[in-house]
Amino acid sequence: MFSYFYIVNICTIIVFICLFFVTRRTNKRWSKINDYLGKVTTTVDSIRYGNLSTKIEKIEHPTYQNVTDSINRMVETLNDREKMIIEYQAELMRQNKLLESVINSLSDGILIINERFDILRATPKILEWFGIKGKEIIGKNVFDFIQAPDDERSIEKLNDIEIFIKHTPTNNFIINTQPLTSQEKKRYVLIIKDITTYKEIENLKEDFVATLTHDLKVPIVAAANIIDLFLADKFGKISDKQKYALNSMKSSNTELLNLVQILLETYKIKEKGINLYKENIDINAFTEGIVSEMQSIAKDSKIEIKFIPDKTNPQITADKMQLQRVIKNLILNAIDHSNTKKPIEVGIGKISGYITISITDFGQGISKEEIKMIFNKYYSAAKKLRKVGTGLGLYLSQQIAQAHGGEITVTSEENVKTEFCIKIPV
């Protein structure tokens, strides 16, 4: 019995000794894990606050080492990315400064505003014109500084119109608006251009043209009257050769007078527009009369004019004098540029909402590039350009057609034919 209790006690002591050593070893292991987790936590906190130079020291343990290597590689990658981001930010800063310097050097003024007309950004030109310094302009209402026609307070209407800037009253300005569609909130870019110099040049040019045409017209008309007196034998009998020379002078004088008239008409249209005196017109009879009148001129060039009426005998409301001038001059234009024996065709037709008067010649034609520009007020292309011969340019012809609510269109095939089509609304 004694030996049994003795053995039990010995076994118990051995178990406690074993538990002691096991517990001691386990504590050491947990201590190492805690130390390792502490280092990981410290590293993560450093990364969190932007310190990417911290790394976990190597630990001679296969499991821990794999985690350590992964974390250290992540830190290196983040460090590389941070350097790249810093480089990108520096480049963006350089580009931003360059763009800002370019915008600030523009002669135009640029504003960014919101839908309430509050100014968000402005270039130095705007500050100069508005008479305000630096950031004081931010948040101000743009209409505190500018005045549009009829005081229109609509951003969409601030487009290609002249405005008045209160601080710079002696200058002329024009404004354009462009919405910033990529923004979540509504933003608008306002571009203001100083057109004072342009206006002064335009006024000088128009005054010069008006004075020039008036001063030129007087002696040309006087010369024409003298030639007519000579041809009427008012200064004595003249020979046939003298009559031929005087008629040539009269023809050249008429062309010169018509050229001056073109300049004068262009000036009048810009200044006052075209005044129309409309009346009902039988377009078949009206156009046929013009064609009959032009037949003698066509015969001199050995060309025939063929008139093609509309069978329905349509009526239009138009200014007879202005429409006659357009038709006559387009026929003269066709005569000048017909280089075949085919007749010039003048036809009346109908399309949806319009009566058409078409003048077709079978001559040199017009290139596609020139067709786009022939109605331009200032366009010329030397000898290749088709021009109206008497009293009216293509620009003025188009203006008259548009004043009637219509237009003139052109279709052409080089060295085949050209058709001018006058469209007058019914």
Residue pairs with C-beta under 8 A, 6 or more apart in sequence:
36 59
36 64
39 56
39 57
40 56
40 67
40 71
42 54
43 54
43 55
43 56
43 71
43 75
46 52
46 54
47 54
47 75
47 78
52 75
52 78
52 79
52 82
53 79
54 75
55 71
55 72
55 75
56 68
56 71
56 72
57 68
58 65
58 68
59 65
59 68
103 110
103 123
104 123
104 124
104 125
106 123
106 125
107 125
107 193
107 194
108 125
108 191
108 192
108 193
108 194
109 122
109 123
109 125
109 126
109 129
109 191
109 192
109 193
109 194
110 121
110 122
110 123
110 125
110 126
110 189
110 190
110 191
110 192
111 119
111 121
111 122
111 123
111 126
111 142
111 189
111 190
111 192
112 119
112 120
112 121
112 122
112 180
112 187
112 188
112 189
112 190
113 119
113 120
113 142
113 155
113 187
113 188
113 190
114 120
114 185
114 186
114 187
114 188
115 155
115 185
115 186
115 188
116 141
117 141
117 142
117 143
117 153
117 155
118 139
118 140
118 141
118 142
119 137
119 138
119 139
119 140
119 141
119 142
120 138
120 187
121 138
122 130
122 137
122 138
125 192
126 137
126 192
127 133
127 134
127 137
129 145
129 165
129 167
129 168
129 171
129 173
129 192
129 194
130 137
130 145
130 165
130 167
131 167
131 168
132 140
132 145
132 167
142 190
143 151
143 153
145 165
145 166
145 167
146 163
146 164
146 165
146 166
146 173
146 175
146 192
147 163
147 164
147 165
147 166
148 157
148 158
148 161
148 163
148 164
148 175
149 161
149 162
149 163
152 158
155 177
155 188
156 177
158 175
158 176
158 177
158 190
159 175
159 176
159 177
160 174
160 175
160 176
161 174
161 175
162 172
162 173
162 174
162 175
162 195
163 173
163 174
163 175
163 192
164 173
165 171
165 173
165 192
170 196
171 194
171 196
172 194
172 195
172 196
172 198
172 199
173 192
173 193
173 194
173 195
174 192
174 193
174 195
175 190
175 191
175 192
175 193
176 190
176 191
176 193
177 188
177 189
177 190
177 191
178 188
178 189
178 191
179 186
179 187
179 188
179 189
180 187
180 188
180 189
206 267
206 270
206 271
209 263
209 264
209 266
209 267
210 264
210 267
212 263
213 260
213 261
213 263
213 264
213 267
214 264
216 260
217 257
217 260
217 261
217 264
220 253
220 256
220 257
220 260
221 257
223 253
224 250
224 253
224 254
224 257
227 246
227 249
227 250
227 253
228 250
229 235
230 238
230 242
230 246
231 238
231 243
231 246
231 247
231 250
238 246
254 390
255 389
255 390
258 389
258 390
258 391
261 391
261 392
262 391
262 392
262 393
262 396
265 391
265 392
265 396
266 377
266 393
266 395
266 396
269 396
269 399
273 403
274 322
274 399
274 400
274 403
276 318
276 319
276 322
276 403
276 404
277 319
277 321
278 317
278 318
278 319
279 317
279 318
279 319
279 320
280 315
280 316
280 317
281 315
281 316
281 317
281 318
281 320
281 323
282 313
282 315
283 310
283 314
283 315
283 316
283 348
283 355
283 357
283 424
284 309
284 310
284 313
284 314
284 348
286 320
286 323
286 324
287 307
287 309
287 327
287 346
287 348
287 357
288 307
288 309
290 324
290 327
290 328
290 331
291 305
291 307
291 331
291 346
293 328
294 305
294 328
294 331
294 332
294 335
295 304
295 305
297 332
297 335
298 304
298 305
298 331
298 335
298 344
301 335
301 338
302 341
303 335
303 338
303 341
303 343
303 344
304 343
304 344
305 331
305 343
305 344
305 345
305 346
306 343
306 344
306 345
306 346
307 346
307 347
308 345
308 346
308 347
308 348
309 347
309 348
310 347
310 348
310 349
310 350
310 355
312 350
314 348
314 350
314 355
314 426
316 355
316 424
316 426
318 404
318 424
319 400
319 404
322 400
322 403
322 404
323 400
323 404
323 422
323 424
325 391
325 392
325 400
326 392
326 397
326 400
326 401
326 408
326 422
327 346
327 357
327 359
327 422
328 390
329 388
329 389
329 390
329 391
329 392
329 397
330 359
330 388
330 397
330 420
330 422
331 344
331 346
331 359
332 388
332 389
332 390
333 359
333 386
333 387
333 388
333 389
333 420
334 344
334 359
334 360
334 361
334 363
334 418
334 420
335 344
335 361
335 389
336 386
336 387
336 389
337 361
337 363
337 364
337 386
337 418
338 344
338 361
338 362
338 363
339 363
339 364
340 362
340 363
342 362
344 359
344 360
344 361
344 362
345 358
345 359
345 360
346 357
346 358
346 359
346 360
347 356
347 357
347 358
347 360
348 355
348 356
348 357
349 355
349 356
349 358
350 356
351 423
353 425
353 426
354 406
354 423
354 424
354 425
354 426
355 423
355 424
355 425
355 426
356 421
356 422
356 423
356 424
357 421
357 422
357 424
358 419
358 420
358 421
358 422
359 419
359 420
359 422
360 417
360 418
360 419
360 420
361 417
361 418
362 416
362 417
363 417
363 418
364 414
364 415
364 418
365 412
365 413
365 414
365 415
365 416
365 417
365 418
366 374
366 386
366 410
366 412
366 414
366 418
367 384
367 412
367 414
370 381
370 384
370 385
370 386
371 410
371 412
373 379
373 381
374 385
374 386
374 394
374 410
375 394
375 395
375 398
375 408
376 395
377 395
379 385
386 394
386 418
387 393
387 394
388 394
388 397
392 400
394 408
397 408
398 407
398 408
401 407
401 408
401 422
401 423
401 424
404 424
404 425
405 424
405 425
406 422
406 423
406 424
406 425
407 423
408 420
408 421
408 422
408 423
409 420
409 421
409 423
410 418
410 419
410 420
410 421
411 418
411 419
411 421
412 418
412 419
